[in-house]
Amino acid sequence: MTLEIKNTWNGLNRVLTIINLVLLMVLTAQGFDYKKVKGKTVPVYLNVALLLVLGFAVSATIYGLFR
């Protein structure tokens, strides 16, 4: 049971990291090399906080462009 929960959190963390990288790529208009980032790990709580911040920044930028 514990191993299953750990695998679920690790999978969620990887997906959040990729989403955050894509949002950062949209904000900075630069690309990233997935092979360089593949081995890096970020704690889940920081990934969620970064997702909220980047999501707000992208939303504000898109809103500012279309306003």
LINSULFEN-V67133 format. One record per backbone hydrogen bond with DSSP energy under -0.5 kcal/mol. NH is the residue of the N-H (numbers start at 1). CO is the residue of the C=O. Records with the same first field share a line. If there is no record, write none. Layout:
BEGIN
NH = CO, CO
END
This chain:
BEGIN
5 = 1
6 = 2
7 = 3
8 = 4
9 = 5
10 = 6
11 = 7
12 = 8
13 = 9
14 = 10
15 = 11
16 = 12
17 = 13
18 = 14
19 = 15
20 = 16
21 = 17
22 = 18
23 = 19
24 = 20
25 = 21
26 = 22
27 = 23
28 = 24
29 = 25
30 = 25
34 = 32
36 = 33
37 = 33
38 = 34
40 = 37
47 = 43
48 = 44
49 = 45
50 = 46
51 = 47
52 = 48
53 = 49
54 = 50
55 = 51
56 = 52
57 = 53
58 = 54
59 = 55
60 = 56
61 = 57
62 = 58
63 = 59
64 = 60
65 = 61
66 = 62
67 = 63
END
